[in-house]
C-alpha cells in the first residue's frame, strides 16, 4: 500500500514566499505588464492585493525615480570616464573592452525598449502618442538613453495622477500608466545592469588589482575613477533589483505591495551579496585570467541548464524565452534572480551553497598565488566573507520580518515538514502491516 505524497512546500512557509522576478501580464493594469510577455497562471502563492486605496504619487515615489535616474546617469558617466582614462593612458586593450561592455548592453536594451514602444502603439487601450513624442523617443533611443525616457514618463504620469484627484477615473488611469512605465523602466535598467554594470565591475576590479599591485602605496587618477565606477556599478545593481521588485509587486494583482523599508533592506542585502561575489571573481581573475573565463563559462552553463529546467514562462514564444534564459544566465553569475513564481527556499539554498563554495575557492587561490607585497590581502579576505555572511543574514531578516505577507517563519515550517514525514512513515508502516496480514 502506498500513501499519497504530500505537496512539497519545503521551499516556502507561506503563500507568498516566492518573489517572482519574471513578469506576468496578469496585472493590476488590466493589460500586459510588458508588451510581448506571455500570460502566466499564478497558482495562488499570493493573496490578492489591489491598487492602493489612496492613489497618491508620494514624495517617496518621486525620490525613488530621481535616485533611479541619478544612479543610471552616474553609472554610465563613470564608465565612459574610465574608458577615456584608459585611452589617454595608452591602454588600448582596456579601452576597447570597456567600450564593448558599454555599447553591446546599451544596444540590447535599446532594442527591447523600441520593441515595447512598437507593441504599445498597437494596443488599443493605451493613449495615442503624438508625432512629437515619437521623435523624442527616437532621439533618446539613438542616444542610448531608453530607460531615462521611461523614468521621465513614469514621473510625468505620477504627477498627472495627483493633478487629477477630482476625477477618479482619470486619476486611476494615470496612476496605472505610472506603474506601467515604472515597471518597464526598472526591467530595462535591470537588464542593462547585469549585461553592462556587472561585467564592467569585474573588468575594472581585475584591471585595478593588476595595476595597483605594481604601486600599492599610491593611487593614480585612473585608479580613483575606477574605484568610483566600481562603487557606482555595485550600487546600481543593488538599487535596480530592489526597485524592480517593488515596481513588479505594484503591477501584479497577485502580489502584495513592497513598502519602502522592505525595499531598502532588500537593496542592502543585494549590495552585500553582489559585492562578495564580485570581489571573489575580480581578485581570482587578477591571478588566473584565463581560468577565470573558464570557471565563469562553467558556472554559466550550469545556471542556464538549471534555469531551463525550471520551465520559465516569461515570453510569448520559445525563441524569446530562450533569449530571456540566456540573459538570466548572465545574471546568475552574480546573484540569484527568481525566474518562476513558486516556492524558492530550495533554490536559494542550492544557489548560495554553490556560490559560497566558489567564492571560498576563488579567494583562497588568490590569497595563495597573489603577490606577498599586496597590503590588502587579509582585509580583502575578511571583507569578502563578511559581506557574504551579512548578505545572508539580512536576506533572512527580510523574509522573516519584512516580506509583504508578514507570516514567513522557520520553526513552523520545520514542524510542518516533520509532521509530513511522520505521516508518510506511519502510512507506509500501516500499508506494510495490511499487506503482511493478507499474506
For each residue, the residues with C-beta under 8 A, 3 or more apart:
1: 427 430 431 432 434 435
2: 428 431
3: 423 424 427 428 431
4:
5: 424
6: 9 420 423 424
7:
8: 11 343
9: 6 12 13 343 413 416 417
10: 343 345 346 413 417
11: 8 17 18 342 343 344 345 346 347 348
12: 9 15 17 18 45 343 344 345 408 413
13: 9 17 407 408 409 410 412 413 416
14: 17 403 405 407 408
15: 12 44 45 46 47 405
16: 45 46 47 255 256 403 404 405 408
17: 11 12 13 14 45 343 344 345 399 403 405 408
18: 11 12 45 338 341 342 343 344
19: 245 338 344
20: 23 24 42 45 248 252 255 338 340 341
21: 244 245 248 337 338 339
22: 40 312 313 314 324 338 339 340 341
23: 20 33 34 37 183 187 248 251 252 314
24: 20 27 33 37 39 40 42 252 254 341
25: 31 32 33 34 37 38 39 40
26: 39 40 41 42 252 253 254
27: 24 30 31 32 33 251 252 253
28: 50 51 176 179 250 251 252 253
29: 32 33 176 179 180 251
30: 27 125 176
31: 25 27 123 125 126
32: 25 27 29 35 36 37 39 123
33: 23 24 25 27 29 37 180 183 251 252
34: 23 25 37 116 183 184 187
35: 32 115 116 119 120 123
36: 32 115 116 119 315 316 320
37: 23 24 25 32 33 34 314 315 316
38: 25 313 314 315 316
39: 24 25 26 32
40: 22 24 25 26 313 314 341
41: 26
42: 20 24 26 45 46 252 254 341
43: 341
44: 15 254
45: 12 15 16 17 18 20 42 254 341 342 343
46: 15 16 42 49 252 254 255 256 405
47: 15 16 256 405
48: 253 254
49: 46 249 253 254 255 256 257 404
50: 28 253
51: 28 55 172 175 176
52: 55 56 257
53:
54:
55: 51 52 161 171 172 175
56: 52 162
57: 61 62 158 159 161 162 175 178
58: 61 62
59: 62 63
60: 63 64 260
61: 57 58 64 65 158
62: 57 58 59 65 66 155 158
63: 59 60 66 67
64: 60 61 67 68 243 246 260
65: 61 62 68 69 151 154 155 158 182
66: 62 63 69 70
67: 63 64 70 71 239
68: 64 65 71 72 151 185 186 189 239 240 243
69: 65 66 72 73 148 151
70: 66 67 73 74
71: 67 68 74 75 232 235 236 239 240
72: 68 69 75 76 147 148 151 189 192 236
73: 69 70 76 77 148
74: 70 71 77 78 232 236
75: 71 72 78 79 197 229 232 233 236
76: 72 73 79 80 102
77: 73 74 80 81
78: 74 75 81 82 225 228 229 232 233
79: 75 76 82 83 98 101 102 196 197 200 229 233
80: 76 77 83 84 102
81: 77 78 84 85 225 229
82: 78 79 85 86 98 204 222 225 226 229
83: 79 80 86 87 95 98 99 102
84: 80 81 87 88
85: 81 82 88 89 221 222 225
86: 82 83 89 91 92 94 95 98 222
87: 83 84 90 91 92 95
88: 84 85
89: 85 86 222
90: 87
91: 86 87 94 95
92: 86 87 95 96
93: 96 97
94: 86 91 97 98 207
95: 83 86 87 91 92 98 99
96: 92 93 99 100
97: 93 94 100 101 203
98: 79 82 83 86 94 95 101 102 200 203 204
99: 83 95 96 102 103
100: 96 97 103 104
101: 79 97 98 104 105 196 199 200 203
102: 76 79 80 83 98 99 105 106 196 200
103: 99 100 106 107
104: 100 101 107 108 195 196
105: 101 102 108 109 191 192 195 196
106: 102 103 109 110 144 192 196
107: 103 104 110 111 144
108: 104 105 111 112 191 195
109: 105 106 112 113 146 147 188 191 192 195
110: 106 107 113 114 141 144 146
111: 107 108 114 115
112: 108 109 115 116 146 188 191
113: 109 110 116 117 141 146 147 150 184 188
114: 110 111 117 118 141 146
115: 35 36 111 112 118 119
116: 34 35 36 112 113 119 120 184
117: 113 114 120 121 137
118: 114 115 121 122
119: 35 36 115 116 122 123
120: 35 116 117 123 126 129
121: 117 118 126 129
122: 118 119
123: 31 32 35 119 120 126
124:
125: 30 31
126: 31 120 121 123
127: 177
128:
129: 120 121 133 134 137
130: 133 134
131: 134 135
132: 135 136
133: 129 130 136 137
134: 129 130 131 137 138
135: 131 132 138 139
136: 132 133 139 140 149
137: 117 129 133 134 140 141 149
138: 134 135 141 142
139: 135 136 142 143
140: 136 137 143 145 146 148 149
141: 110 113 114 137 138 144 145 146 149
142: 138 139
143: 139 140
144: 106 107 110 141
145: 140 141 148 149
146: 109 110 112 113 114 140 141 149 150 188
147: 72 109 113 150 151 185 188 189 192
148: 69 72 73 140 145 151 152
149: 136 137 140 141 145 146 152 153
150: 113 146 147 153 154 181 182 184 185 188
151: 65 68 69 72 147 148 154 155 181 182 185
152: 148 149 155 156
153: 149 150 156 157 177 181 185
154: 65 150 151 157 158 178 181 182 185
155: 62 65 151 152 158 159
156: 152 153 159 160
157: 153 154 160 161 174 175 177 178 181
158: 57 61 62 65 154 155 161 162 174 175 178
159: 57 155 156 162 163
160: 156 157 163 164 174
161: 55 57 157 158 164 171 172 174 175 178
162: 56 57 158 159 165 171
163: 159 160
164: 160 161 167 170 171 174
165: 162 171
166:
167: 164 170 171
168: 171 172
169: 172 173
170: 164 167 173 174
171: 55 161 162 164 165 167 168 174 175
172: 51 55 161 168 169 175 176
173: 169 170 176 177
174: 157 158 160 161 164 170 171 177 178
175: 51 55 57 157 158 161 171 172 178 179
176: 28 29 30 51 172 173 179 180
177: 127 153 157 173 174 180 181
178: 57 154 157 158 161 174 175 181 182
179: 28 29 175 176 182 183 247 250 251
180: 29 33 176 177 183 184 251
181: 150 151 153 154 157 177 178 184 185
182: 65 150 151 154 178 179 185 186 247 250
183: 23 33 34 179 180 186 187 244 247 248 250 251
184: 34 113 116 150 180 181 187 188
185: 68 147 150 151 153 154 181 182 188 189 247
186: 68 182 183 189 190 240 243 244 247 248
187: 23 34 183 184 190 191 244
188: 109 112 113 146 147 150 184 185 191 192
189: 68 72 147 185 186 192 193 236 240 243 244
190: 186 187 193 194 240 241 244
191: 105 108 109 112 187 188 194 195 327
192: 72 105 106 109 147 188 189 195 196 197 240
193: 189 190 196 197 198 233 236 237 240
194: 190 191 197 198 237 327 330 331 334
195: 104 105 108 109 191 192 198 199 327 330
196: 79 101 102 104 105 106 192 193 199 200
197: 75 79 192 193 194 200 201 233 234 236 237
198: 193 194 195 201 202 233 237 274 278 330 331 333 334
199: 101 195 196 202 203 330
200: 79 98 101 102 196 197 203 204 229 233
201: 197 198 204 205 230 233 234 237 278 282
202: 198 199 205 206 278 281 282 285
203: 97 98 101 199 200 206 207
204: 82 98 200 201 207 208 226 229 230 233
205: 201 202 208 209 230 278 279 281 282 283 285 286
206: 202 203 209 210 282 285 286 289 292
207: 94 203 204 210 211 226
208: 204 205 211 212 223 226 227 230 282
209: 205 206 212 213 282 283 285 286
210: 206 207 213 214 286
211: 207 208 214 215 220 222 223
212: 208 209 215 216 219 223
213: 209 210 216 286 370 371 373 374
214: 210 211
215: 211 212 218 220
216: 212 213 373 374 375
217: 375
218: 215
219: 212 223 224 227
220: 211 215 223 224
221: 85 224 225
222: 82 85 86 89 211 225 226
223: 208 211 212 219 220 226 227
224: 219 220 221 227 228
225: 78 81 82 85 221 222 228 229
226: 82 204 207 208 222 223 229 230
227: 208 219 223 224 230 231
228: 78 224 225 231 232
229: 75 78 79 81 82 200 204 225 226 232 233
230: 201 204 205 208 226 227 233 234 278
231: 227 228 234 235
232: 71 74 75 78 228 229 235 236
233: 75 78 79 193 197 198 200 201 204 229 230 236 237
234: 197 201 230 231 237 238 271 274 275 278
235: 71 231 232 238 239 271
236: 71 72 74 75 189 193 197 232 233 239 240
237: 193 194 197 198 201 233 234 240 241 270 274 334 335
238: 234 235 241 242 267 268 270 271 274
239: 67 68 71 235 236 242 243 267
240: 68 71 186 189 190 192 193 236 237 243 244
241: 190 237 238 244 245 266 267 270 335 337
242: 238 239 245 246 263 264 266 267 270
243: 64 68 186 189 239 240 246 247 263 267
244: 21 183 186 187 189 190 240 241 247 248
245: 19 21 241 242 248 249 258 263 266
246: 64 242 243 249 250 257 258 263
247: 179 182 183 185 186 243 244 250 251
248: 20 21 23 183 186 244 245 251 252 255
249: 49 245 246 252 255 256 257 258 404
250: 28 179 182 183 246 247 257 258
251: 23 27 28 29 33 179 180 183 247 248
252: 20 23 24 26 27 28 33 42 46 248 249 255
253: 26 27 28 48 49 50
254: 24 26 42 44 45 46 48 49 341
255: 16 20 46 49 248 249 252 404
256: 16 46 47 49 249 404 405
257: 49 52 246 249 250 404
258: 245 246 249 250 262 263 266 404
259: 262 263 404
260: 60 64 263 264
261: 264 265 402
262: 258 259 265 266 398 402 403 404
263: 242 243 245 246 258 259 260 266 267
264: 242 260 261 267 268
265: 261 262 268 269 394 397 398 402
266: 241 242 245 258 262 263 269 270 398
267: 238 239 241 242 243 263 264 270 271
268: 238 264 265 271 272 394
269: 265 266 272 273 391 394 395 398
270: 237 238 241 242 266 267 273 274 335 391
271: 234 235 238 267 268 274 275 391
272: 268 269 275 276 387 388 390 391 394
273: 269 270 276 277 335 387 388 391 392 395
274: 198 234 237 238 270 271 277 278 334 335
275: 234 271 272 278 279 387 391
276: 272 273 279 280 359 384 385 387 388 391
277: 273 274 280 281 333 334 335 355 359 388
278: 198 201 202 205 230 234 274 275 281 282 334
279: 205 275 276 282 283 363 380 383 384 387
280: 276 277 283 284 358 359 362 363 384
281: 202 205 277 278 284 285 292 296 333 362
282: 201 202 205 206 208 209 278 279 285 286
283: 205 209 279 280 286 287 362 363 366 370 380 384
284: 280 281 287 288 291 292 295 362 363 365 366
285: 202 205 206 209 281 282 288 289 292
286: 205 206 209 210 213 282 283 289 366 370
287: 283 284 365 366 369 370
288: 284 285 291 292 365 369
289: 206 285 286 292 293
290: 293 294
291: 284 288 294 295
292: 206 281 284 285 288 289 295 296
293: 289 290 296 297
294: 290 291 297 298
295: 284 291 292 298 299 358 362
296: 281 292 293 299 300 333
297: 293 294 300 301
298: 294 295 301 302
299: 295 296 302 303 332 333 358
300: 296 297 303 304 329 330 332 333
301: 297 298 304 305
302: 298 299 305 306 354
303: 299 300 306 307 328 329 332 333
304: 300 301 307 308 325 326 328 329 332
305: 301 302 308 309
306: 302 303 309 310 332
307: 303 304 310 312 325 328 329 332 339
308: 304 305 311 312 325
309: 305 306
310: 306 307 339 340
311: 308 340
312: 22 307 308 321 324 325 328 339 340
313: 22 38 40 321 340
314: 22 23 37 38 40 320 321 324 339
315: 36 37 38 319 320 321 323 324
316: 36 37 38 320
317: 320 321
318: 321 322
319: 315 322 323
320: 36 314 315 316 317 323 324
321: 312 313 314 315 317 318 324 325
322: 318 319 325 326
323: 315 319 320 326 327
324: 22 312 314 315 320 321 327 328
325: 304 307 308 312 321 322 328 329 339
326: 304 322 323 329 330
327: 191 194 195 323 324 330 331
328: 303 304 307 312 324 325 331 332 337 339
329: 300 303 304 307 325 326 332 333
330: 194 195 198 199 300 326 327 333
331: 194 198 327 328 334 335 337
332: 299 300 303 304 306 307 328 329 335 336 337 351
333: 198 277 281 296 299 300 303 329 330
334: 194 198 237 274 277 278 331
335: 237 241 270 273 274 277 331 332
336: 332 347 348 351 352
337: 21 241 328 331 332
338: 18 19 20 21 22 341 344 347
339: 21 22 307 310 312 314 325 328
340: 20 22 310 311 312 313
341: 18 20 22 24 40 42 43 45 254 338
342: 11 18 45
343: 8 9 10 11 12 17 18 45 346
344: 11 12 17 18 19 338 347 348
345: 10 11 12 17 348 349
346: 10 11 343 349 350
347: 11 336 338 344 350 351
348: 11 336 344 345 351 352 395
349: 345 346 352 353
350: 346 347 353 354
351: 332 336 347 348 354 355
352: 336 348 349 355 356 392
353: 349 350 356 357
354: 302 350 351 357 358
355: 277 351 352 358 359
356: 352 353 359 360 388
357: 353 354 360 361
358: 280 295 299 354 355 361 362
359: 276 277 280 355 356 362 363 384 388
360: 356 357 363 364 385
361: 357 358 364 365
362: 280 281 283 284 295 358 359 365 366
363: 279 280 283 284 359 360 366 367 380 381 384 385
364: 360 361 367 368
365: 284 287 288 361 362 368 369
366: 283 284 286 287 362 363 369 370
367: 363 364 370 377 381
368: 364 365
369: 287 288 365 366
370: 213 283 286 287 366 367 374 377
371: 213 374
372: 377
373: 213 216
374: 213 216 370 371 377
375: 216 217
376: 379 380
377: 367 370 372 374 380 381
378: 381 382
379: 376 382 383
380: 279 283 363 376 377 383 384
381: 363 367 377 378 384 385
382: 378 379 385 386
383: 279 379 380 386 387
384: 276 279 280 283 359 363 380 381 387 388
385: 276 360 363 381 382 388 389
386: 382 383 389 390
387: 272 273 275 276 279 383 384 390 391
388: 272 273 276 277 356 359 384 385 391 392
389: 385 386 392 393
390: 272 386 387 393 394
391: 269 270 271 272 273 275 276 387 388 394 395
392: 273 352 388 389 395 396
393: 389 390 396 397
394: 265 268 269 272 390 391 397 398
395: 269 273 348 391 392 398 399
396: 392 393 399 400
397: 265 393 394 400 401 402
398: 262 265 266 269 394 395 401 402 403
399: 17 395 396 402 403 408
400: 396 397 403 408 409 410
401: 397 398
402: 261 262 265 397 398 399
403: 14 16 17 262 398 399 400 406 408
404: 16 49 249 255 256 257 258 259 262
405: 14 15 16 17 46 47 256 408
406: 403
407: 13 14
408: 12 13 14 16 17 399 400 403 405
409: 13 400 412 413
410: 13 400 413 414
411: 414 415
412: 13 409 415 416
413: 9 10 12 13 409 410 416 417
414: 410 411 417 418
415: 411 412 418 419
416: 9 13 412 413 419 420
417: 9 10 413 414 420 421
418: 414 415 421 422
419: 415 416 422 423
420: 6 416 417 423 424
421: 417 418 424 425
422: 418 419 425 426
423: 3 6 419 420 426 427
424: 3 5 6 420 421 427 428
425: 421 422 428 429
426: 422 423 429 430
427: 1 3 423 424 430 431
428: 2 3 424 425 431 432
429: 425 426 432 433
430: 1 426 427 433 434
431: 1 2 3 427 428 434 435
432: 1 428 429 435 436
433: 429 430 436 437
434: 1 430 431 437 438
435: 1 431 432 438 439
436: 432 433 439
437: 433 434
438: 434 435
439: 435 436
